[in-house]
Amino acid sequence: MKAIVDDDLCTGCGLCADSCADVFEMKEDKAIVKANPIPGDAIDCSKEAASNCPVEAIKVEE
């Protein structure tokens, strides 16, 4: 699985990095993906980060 952050939509709230630091981090006030593919033990938190994103900027795909 892989994670994608849409730079144009991301508001830099940091919820994704807080909930799934193994996959997401903040860089220059935007979220970036630091682990692709998503490690097996981080799939659940990646999906949670995507569902919690207030602007739907994160997608998790097979």
Long-range contacts (C-beta under 8 A, 24 or more apart in sequence): 1-37, 1-38, 1-43, 1-46, 1-60, 1-61, 1-62, 2-33, 2-36, 2-37, 2-38, 2-60, 2-61, 3-33, 3-35, 3-36, 3-38, 3-46, 3-49, 3-50, 3-58, 3-59, 3-60, 3-61, 4-33, 4-58, 4-59, 4-60, 4-61, 5-30, 5-31, 5-32, 5-33, 5-57, 5-58, 6-57, 6-58, 6-59, 9-55, 9-56, 9-57, 10-55, 10-57, 11-54, 11-55, 11-57, 13-53, 13-54, 15-49, 15-52, 15-53, 15-54, 16-49, 16-50, 16-52, 16-53, 16-58, 19-45, 19-48, 19-49, 19-52, 20-45, 20-46, 20-48, 20-49, 23-49, 24-49, 24-58, 31-57, 31-58
